[in-house]
Amino acid sequence: HALLDQHARLQRMEKLQLEHAIGTHLVEIELDDHAAAVGKSLKELSLPPDSLIISIRRGGRVVVPRGDTHLPAGDLAVAFVPEGGEENLREYLLKGGNGREG
């Protein structure tokens, strides 16, 4: 367990260093059965222009997202967002709204 804890701490440190270096935050948003994005492709979604989905975790594997990648329930979207942008992206993916502009 100590080795796993150390590995997890190192991963968190690397994540924070990356976020600081590029001025964004790495977030994960799980798509439940009721998420507005479920069943749609990435190109069908009007995502915030300052957000970028960089990978999708689907059942134990990682999917590299492309425009034609469809999002089933249970997917975990991993994205870069600007500071304060997580709720905006969450609004787009889960509720289909435009979130807060700004």
Secondary structure, DSSP 8 states (H G I E B T S, - for coil): -HHHHHHHHHHHHHHHHHHHHHTEEEEEEE--TT-TTTT-BGGGS---TT-EEEEEEETTEEE---TT-B--TT-EEEEEEETT-HHHHHIIIII-S-----
